[in-house]
């Protein structure tokens, strides 16, 4: 004989597990978030369509300047010319918070990014950078928010994740590779490294319920491509 109380608890558990905020290893959420095509077919396949919007993405690097912006440029170009159907870029801003270098305007133009719609924000501390990112997302006028910070506490990242979800914004935070073993609410976490000459290696170790992968990308100057290694 089955106890009615046990059935009720099971039903509540099933409902709880349907919440898209709960990450379950080896499974995909019932209602996937919108995505932006990455410009690399192999990477799109691994990410189930492209860069996820409405969630927090972390790119962890050993050192800045290894090609992390090249990986994002095709998607930023889509936002800049409004060709993405799910997330129109017309009239929306792209915020850069505390970048380590001044964005190179000619390179952005080549990828179709409208530099007239860029917001460049500088901060005095990593707390200020995280606050500026959160405010930029919550403003509702940004199609994408990119931020660089050497440190971040879990609470600040969780607020950023909730803001991204509320505004369906593409939010990317760049952090040092040493942060890889720290807890994070980010739905997508990638360790990005310089690979063989002309290549970039993406170690995807958290993927919104997907399995870990290593993806190898060709750098600028070669035909866009991506190969999932494992």
C-alpha positions as CSV (number, residue, x, y, z in Angstrom):
1,X,0.0,0.0,0.0
2,X,1.4,3.4,-1.0
3,X,1.2,6.2,1.5
4,X,-0.5,9.3,0.2
5,X,2.0,11.5,2.0
6,X,4.9,9.8,0.1
7,X,3.1,10.5,-3.2
8,X,2.6,14.1,-2.3
9,X,6.3,14.5,-1.5
10,X,7.3,12.9,-4.8
11,X,5.0,15.2,-6.7
12,X,6.5,18.2,-5.0
13,X,10.0,17.0,-5.8
14,X,9.1,16.6,-9.5
15,X,7.8,20.1,-9.6
16,X,10.9,21.4,-7.9
17,X,13.2,19.6,-10.4
18,X,11.4,21.3,-13.3
19,X,12.7,24.7,-12.1
20,X,15.2,25.8,-14.8
21,X,17.4,27.4,-12.1
22,X,18.3,23.9,-10.8
23,X,21.2,22.5,-12.6
24,X,21.2,18.6,-13.0
25,X,24.3,17.0,-14.3
26,X,23.8,15.1,-17.5
27,X,20.4,16.6,-18.3
28,X,19.0,19.6,-20.2
29,X,16.4,21.9,-18.8
30,X,12.8,21.5,-20.1
31,X,12.7,25.1,-21.3
32,X,16.1,26.0,-22.8
33,X,17.2,29.6,-22.7
34,X,17.5,31.6,-25.9
35,X,20.9,31.5,-27.6
36,X,23.1,33.6,-29.8
37,X,25.0,31.8,-32.6
38,X,28.7,31.7,-31.7
39,X,29.9,31.8,-35.4
40,X,31.6,28.4,-34.8
41,X,29.4,25.5,-35.9
42,X,31.1,22.9,-33.6
43,X,30.8,25.2,-30.6
44,X,27.1,25.8,-31.4
45,X,26.5,22.1,-31.3
46,X,28.2,21.7,-27.9
47,X,26.3,24.6,-26.5
48,X,23.0,23.4,-27.9
49,X,22.6,26.4,-30.2
50,X,25.0,29.0,-29.1
51,X,25.8,31.4,-26.3
52,X,23.0,31.3,-23.7
53,X,21.2,34.5,-22.9
54,X,19.3,35.0,-19.6
55,X,22.1,33.3,-17.7
56,X,25.6,34.1,-16.5
57,X,28.5,32.9,-18.5
58,X,32.1,32.8,-17.1
59,X,35.2,32.8,-19.2
60,X,38.3,31.9,-17.2
61,X,41.7,32.8,-18.7
62,X,45.3,32.2,-17.6
63,X,46.1,35.7,-19.0
64,X,44.2,38.3,-20.9
65,X,44.8,38.6,-24.6
66,X,44.9,34.9,-25.5
67,X,41.9,35.3,-27.9
68,X,39.0,35.5,-25.5
69,X,37.4,38.4,-27.4
70,X,37.8,36.7,-30.8
71,X,35.6,33.9,-29.5
72,X,32.8,36.4,-28.7
73,X,33.1,38.7,-31.8
74,X,30.7,36.9,-34.2
75,X,27.9,37.0,-31.6
76,X,28.7,40.7,-30.8
77,X,28.4,41.4,-34.5
78,X,24.9,39.8,-34.6
79,X,23.8,42.1,-31.7
80,X,25.3,45.1,-33.5
81,X,23.4,44.7,-36.7
82,X,20.2,43.2,-35.4
83,X,20.3,40.0,-37.4
84,X,19.6,37.8,-34.4
85,X,15.9,37.1,-34.2
86,X,15.7,36.1,-30.6
87,X,17.7,39.1,-29.3
88,X,17.4,42.2,-31.7
89,X,20.4,44.5,-31.3
90,X,18.9,47.6,-32.8
91,X,18.8,50.4,-30.2
92,X,20.4,48.3,-27.5
93,X,23.8,48.9,-25.8
94,X,26.7,46.6,-25.3
95,X,28.4,47.4,-22.0
96,X,32.1,46.8,-21.3
97,X,32.9,47.0,-17.6
98,X,36.6,47.3,-16.6
99,X,38.2,45.8,-19.7
100,X,42.0,45.4,-19.2
101,X,42.6,47.1,-22.6
102,X,40.8,49.7,-24.6
103,X,38.6,48.0,-27.2
104,X,40.1,48.3,-30.7
105,X,37.4,50.1,-32.8
106,X,38.6,48.9,-36.3
107,X,38.4,45.3,-35.2
108,X,34.9,45.8,-33.8
109,X,33.8,47.4,-37.0
110,X,35.1,44.5,-39.1
111,X,32.8,42.2,-37.1
112,X,29.8,44.4,-37.5
113,X,29.8,45.8,-34.0
114,X,28.2,49.3,-33.9
115,X,30.7,51.2,-31.8
116,X,28.3,54.0,-31.4
117,X,26.2,51.7,-29.1
118,X,29.1,50.7,-26.8
119,X,29.3,51.7,-23.2
120,X,32.8,51.7,-21.7
121,X,32.7,51.7,-17.9
122,X,35.8,51.8,-15.6
123,X,35.8,51.0,-11.9
124,X,38.1,51.4,-9.0
125,X,37.6,47.9,-7.5
126,X,36.2,44.5,-8.4
127,X,33.2,45.3,-6.1
128,X,32.5,48.4,-8.2
129,X,32.9,46.4,-11.4
130,X,30.4,43.8,-10.3
131,X,28.0,46.5,-9.2
132,X,28.3,48.3,-12.5
133,X,27.6,45.0,-14.3
134,X,24.5,44.3,-12.3
135,X,23.2,47.8,-12.8
136,X,23.9,47.7,-16.5
137,X,21.9,44.4,-16.8
138,X,19.0,45.6,-14.7
139,X,18.7,48.8,-16.7
140,X,17.1,46.8,-19.5
141,X,18.8,48.7,-22.2
142,X,21.8,46.4,-22.8
143,X,21.7,43.5,-25.2
144,X,25.0,42.3,-23.7
145,X,27.2,43.1,-20.7
146,X,30.8,42.0,-20.6
147,X,32.8,42.5,-17.4
148,X,36.3,41.8,-16.1
149,X,37.0,41.2,-12.5
150,X,39.9,39.6,-10.6
151,X,37.7,38.4,-7.8
152,X,34.0,37.9,-7.1
153,X,32.0,36.5,-4.2
154,X,29.2,34.0,-4.8
155,X,26.5,36.4,-3.6
156,X,27.5,39.1,-6.2
157,X,27.6,36.5,-9.0
158,X,24.2,35.2,-7.9
159,X,22.7,38.6,-8.1
160,X,24.2,39.0,-11.6
161,X,22.7,35.7,-12.6
162,X,19.2,36.7,-11.4
163,X,19.5,40.0,-13.2
164,X,20.5,38.3,-16.4
165,X,17.5,35.9,-16.1
166,X,15.1,38.8,-15.5
167,X,16.2,40.9,-18.5
168,X,17.2,37.9,-20.8
169,X,20.5,39.6,-21.2
170,X,23.7,38.0,-22.5
171,X,26.1,38.4,-19.6
172,X,29.8,37.4,-19.7
173,X,32.2,37.8,-16.9
174,X,36.0,37.3,-17.4
175,X,37.9,35.9,-14.4
176,X,41.3,34.5,-13.7
177,X,41.7,30.7,-14.3
178,X,42.6,30.3,-10.6
179,X,38.8,30.9,-9.9
180,X,37.9,27.7,-11.7
181,X,37.6,25.7,-8.4
182,X,35.5,28.3,-6.7
183,X,31.7,27.8,-6.5
184,X,29.7,29.8,-9.0
185,X,26.0,30.1,-10.0
186,X,27.1,30.6,-13.6
187,X,25.2,28.3,-16.0
188,X,28.2,28.1,-18.4
189,X,31.8,28.1,-17.3
190,X,34.7,27.8,-19.8
191,X,38.5,27.7,-19.2
192,X,40.0,29.4,-22.3
193,X,43.6,28.8,-23.2
194,X,46.0,29.4,-26.2
195,X,46.3,26.1,-28.0
196,X,48.4,25.1,-31.0
197,X,49.5,28.0,-33.3
198,X,46.4,29.7,-34.6
199,X,44.1,27.8,-32.2
200,X,42.2,28.5,-29.0
201,X,41.2,25.7,-26.7
202,X,37.9,26.0,-24.8
203,X,37.6,23.7,-21.8
204,X,33.9,23.7,-21.1
205,X,33.5,22.2,-17.6
206,X,30.0,23.4,-16.7
207,X,27.4,23.6,-19.5
208,X,23.8,24.2,-18.2
209,X,23.3,20.5,-17.6
210,X,25.4,19.3,-20.5
211,X,28.6,17.3,-20.4
212,X,32.1,18.7,-20.2
213,X,33.8,19.2,-23.6
214,X,37.0,20.5,-25.0
215,X,36.5,22.6,-28.2
216,X,39.3,23.8,-30.4
217,X,38.7,27.0,-32.4
218,X,40.7,28.6,-35.2
219,X,41.8,32.1,-34.6
220,X,41.1,35.1,-36.8
221,X,42.6,35.0,-40.3
222,X,41.4,31.5,-40.8
223,X,37.9,30.2,-41.8
224,X,35.7,30.1,-38.7
225,X,35.5,26.5,-37.5
226,X,35.3,24.5,-34.3
227,X,36.0,20.9,-33.4
228,X,34.8,19.2,-30.3
229,X,37.7,17.1,-29.1
230,X,35.9,15.2,-26.3
